Amino acid sequence: MVAEAEIALVSRDLGWPVKALAAARQTLASHGDHTNGGHAGNIEARRLLLIGDLDGAEAVLAAFDPSPLPPASRAAYHLVTAGIAIRRLRTVQARAALASAEIAAAEAGIPGLAAEVTAAGRSLTEPAARLVRRGESRSVRLDEVEALFASGALVVDATRGAVRSGPSTILLGSRPVLLALARTLAEAWPGDVSRATLIAQAFGGKEADESHRARLRVEIGRLRAELTSLAQITATRSGFALAPRAGEVAVLVPPVDDEHGPLLALLADGEAWASSALAIALGTSPRTVQRALETLGCEGRVQSFGRSRAQRWIAATAPGFPTTLLLPGPLPGD
């Protein structure tokens, strides 16, 4: 069962019966086989990490002690621990786990494992997003994003479709018009934005006629109601302005602003994915994923091989930046 689960994980068959793996892990533990039980736990935790179930992955890792495991299994344990910490934007914990993984990988003497640890470490040192504040834009690392969220600033987080300030989070991912308005207002802060610009950004570049202006008033009212605990939206002579109740305003966007970013973020791990596995990880329908893959395939950004249920998809080229903030899971810091 554990061997089949490992093959399924590598093959990105996320629909494999996970209850069988959990049962196998418990059986191994009850017979005192902590080595294979720990290996099963690593596989189960890695699958949960892939689909963004960070709480579940943490619970699995907490169920066994990695210290008596062979070096390769200890390295895998610390890699998953680092992956959870990275997703939660706990960079100090992530560095500590990666340091432990590096020691275990060197002890194991497996070049591929050492390369995996090195690749995971790059997500902490390379740009993870772009920060837009007071009209200026610059790349930021994960530790800088972590510091930004802890600063109390009002952050329009376009990587996760949310507006955040300290512990408060307003989710707008399912309301793209409101998110577009919030982002446009935040990028212009402390200035205002004309009604024509807001209409163009929120409604797809349409010319501002009376119907669009009326719709804008409605959507601004909805956004004002959503953000009432974090900010005010005031009318100006030419348009609207955002006024935070505390701190400054910043916008966090992916290094490459792409509607298919979360899907490409999963493919960036270099493995060949089935469309059904991508749908499970993204929490969306297989048909939606298939349409996105077909679009990306026509653009030459992904490639496929195999047919029918054996068809797999890979990224045509590496995106060139860490994609941690686009991966599925709870909002960083939750």
Secondary structure, 3 states (H helix, E strand, C coil): CHHHHHHHHHCCCCCCCHHHHHHHHHHHHHCCCHHHHHHHHHHHHHHHHHCCCHHHHHHHHHCCCCCCCCHHHHHHHHHHHHHHHHHCCCHHHHHHHHHHHHHHHHHHCCHHHHHHHHHHHHHHHCCCEEEEECCEEEEECHHHHHHHHHCCCEEEECCCCEEEECCEEEECCCCHHHHHHHHHHHHHCCCEEEHHHHHHHHHCCCCCCHHHHHHHHHHHHHHHHHCCCCEEEEECCCEEEEEECCCCEEEEECCCCCCCHHHHHHHCCCCCECHHHHHHHHCCCHHHHHHHHHHHHHCCCEEEECCHHHCEEEECCCCCCCCHHHCCCCCCCC
